[in-house]
Amino acid sequence: MAVTPTSINRTLSPTSGFIFRLRKDYPQFSFRAGKQDHWSAKTNTITYNRKEPLQQLKYGVLHELAHALLGHTAYQSDFELLKLESEAWELAAKLGRKYRINISGEHIQNCLDTYRDWLHARSMCPVCGMNTTQRDASTYHCFNCHSEWTVTTARFVRPYRRGIV
């Protein structure tokens, strides 16, 4: 019996079959298992968490693939990051249709809400509680009480703020 992509897919786990198809469809990118979903423009690698439930794994891989296809490499502000995430989810939903994966609008909005909540917490003035705008990649300035504070550039940590004297 000849070995074909279809016969290979029948012998692979659902996760392996999905990743196998993506590798075939997008040979310009590497796909590898890791601890969290991530797109690295530096190495052209999409990392996914093999321990995730299959549906979540597929959503995450398609989302990171969308970042790759859109050429997302960096961002200069928290608001720009939210914009890039929104663009990636929009494309991930379109890519999902190609693979018969329905990424619901509710799932997308729930994911974007985590970034909105993160942005809201970072932008809240530690002195007066007003939400403000970002001055640069790690500094916010309050127009109400004129306080300034720095935030970490990490996306997946609590929004610690340190006042600038």
C-alpha positions as CSV (number, residue, x, y, z in Angstrom):
1,M,0.0,0.0,0.0
2,A,1.4,3.4,-1.0
3,V,1.9,6.0,1.8
4,T,0.0,9.2,1.1
5,P,-0.7,12.2,3.3
6,T,-4.2,10.9,3.8
7,S,-3.0,7.5,5.0
8,I,-0.4,9.1,7.2
9,N,-3.1,11.3,8.7
10,R,-5.2,8.2,9.6
11,T,-2.3,6.8,11.6
12,L,-1.5,10.1,13.5
13,S,-3.2,11.4,16.6
14,P,-5.7,14.3,15.9
15,T,-3.1,16.8,17.2
16,S,-0.3,15.3,15.1
17,G,-2.5,15.2,12.0
18,F,-3.5,18.8,12.4
19,I,0.1,19.9,12.8
20,F,1.2,17.7,9.9
21,R,-1.3,19.4,7.6
22,L,-0.2,22.9,8.7
23,R,3.4,22.0,8.1
24,K,2.5,20.9,4.6
25,D,0.4,24.0,3.9
26,Y,2.8,26.4,5.4
27,P,6.3,25.1,4.9
28,Q,7.9,28.5,5.5
29,F,7.2,28.1,9.2
30,S,8.4,25.6,11.8
31,F,5.8,24.1,14.3
32,R,7.0,22.7,17.6
33,A,5.5,21.7,20.9
34,G,6.3,23.9,23.9
35,K,4.9,25.3,27.1
36,Q,2.7,28.1,25.6
37,D,1.4,29.3,22.3
38,H,3.8,31.7,20.7
39,W,4.9,33.1,17.3
40,S,8.6,33.9,17.0
41,A,9.4,36.0,14.0
42,K,13.1,35.6,14.8
43,T,13.1,31.8,14.3
44,N,10.0,31.6,12.1
45,T,8.5,29.2,14.6
46,I,5.0,28.7,15.9
47,T,5.1,27.0,19.3
48,Y,2.0,25.3,20.7
49,N,1.1,23.6,23.9
50,R,0.5,19.9,23.2
51,K,-1.2,19.5,26.6
52,E,-4.1,21.7,25.7
53,P,-7.4,20.2,24.8
54,L,-7.5,19.6,21.0
55,Q,-10.0,22.4,20.3
56,Q,-8.0,24.9,22.3
57,L,-4.7,23.8,20.7
58,K,-6.2,24.3,17.2
59,Y,-7.5,27.7,18.1
60,G,-4.1,28.7,19.5
61,V,-2.1,27.4,16.6
62,L,-4.3,29.1,14.1
63,H,-4.0,32.4,16.1
64,E,-0.2,32.2,16.2
65,L,-0.2,31.2,12.5
66,A,-2.2,34.3,11.8
67,H,0.4,36.5,13.6
68,A,3.0,34.9,11.4
69,L,1.1,35.4,8.1
70,L,0.4,39.0,9.1
71,G,4.0,39.7,9.7
72,H,3.5,40.7,13.3
73,T,7.0,41.1,14.8
74,A,6.8,43.8,17.5
75,Y,4.6,46.5,19.0
76,Q,5.3,49.9,20.5
77,S,2.3,50.3,22.8
78,D,-0.2,48.3,24.8
79,F,-3.0,49.6,22.5
80,E,-1.1,48.5,19.4
81,L,-0.7,45.0,21.0
82,L,-4.5,44.8,21.4
83,K,-4.9,45.8,17.7
84,L,-2.4,43.1,16.6
85,E,-4.3,40.5,18.7
86,S,-7.6,41.5,17.1
87,E,-6.2,41.3,13.6
88,A,-4.7,37.9,14.4
89,W,-8.0,36.5,15.7
90,E,-9.8,37.8,12.7
91,L,-7.5,36.0,10.3
92,A,-7.4,32.9,12.6
93,A,-11.2,32.6,12.2
94,K,-10.8,32.8,8.4
95,L,-8.1,30.2,8.4
96,G,-10.2,28.0,10.7
97,R,-12.9,27.7,8.0
98,K,-10.2,26.2,5.7
99,Y,-9.7,23.4,8.3
100,R,-13.3,23.1,9.3
101,I,-12.7,24.7,12.6
102,N,-15.2,27.2,13.8
103,I,-13.6,29.8,16.2
104,S,-16.7,31.5,17.6
105,G,-16.9,35.2,18.0
106,E,-17.5,34.6,21.7
107,H,-14.2,32.8,22.1
108,I,-12.4,35.5,20.2
109,Q,-13.9,38.2,22.4
110,N,-13.1,36.3,25.6
111,C,-9.5,36.1,24.5
112,L,-9.4,39.8,23.6
113,D,-11.0,40.6,27.0
114,T,-7.9,39.2,28.7
115,Y,-5.9,41.8,26.8
116,R,-8.4,44.6,27.5
117,D,-8.4,43.7,31.2
118,W,-4.6,43.7,31.2
119,L,-4.5,47.1,29.4
120,H,-7.1,48.6,31.8
121,A,-5.1,47.5,34.9
122,R,-1.9,48.9,33.5
123,S,-3.4,52.2,32.5
124,M,-5.1,52.9,35.8
125,C,-3.3,55.7,37.8
126,P,-2.1,54.3,41.1
127,V,-2.7,57.7,42.7
128,C,-6.2,58.8,41.5
129,G,-7.6,55.8,39.7
130,M,-8.1,57.5,36.4
131,N,-7.4,55.6,33.2
132,T,-4.8,57.3,31.2
133,T,-2.7,56.9,28.1
134,Q,0.7,55.4,27.5
135,R,3.7,57.7,27.0
136,D,6.1,55.1,25.7
137,A,6.6,51.3,25.8
138,S,6.8,51.2,29.6
139,T,5.6,54.6,31.0
140,Y,2.1,56.0,31.6
141,H,1.2,59.6,32.5
142,C,-2.0,60.7,34.3
143,F,-3.5,63.9,32.9
144,N,-5.6,64.2,36.0
145,C,-3.1,64.2,38.8
146,H,0.1,64.3,36.7
147,S,1.5,61.1,38.2
148,E,3.8,58.9,36.1
149,W,4.5,55.2,36.5
150,T,6.3,52.5,34.7
151,V,5.0,49.0,33.9
152,T,6.8,45.9,32.8
153,T,7.0,45.1,29.1
154,A,5.9,41.5,29.8
155,R,2.4,40.6,28.6
156,F,1.7,37.7,30.9
157,V,2.4,39.1,34.4
158,R,0.4,41.0,36.9
159,P,0.4,44.8,36.0
160,Y,2.8,46.0,38.7
161,R,3.3,49.7,38.7
162,R,6.1,51.7,40.1
163,G,5.7,55.5,40.5
164,I,8.3,57.8,39.0
165,V,9.5,60.5,41.4
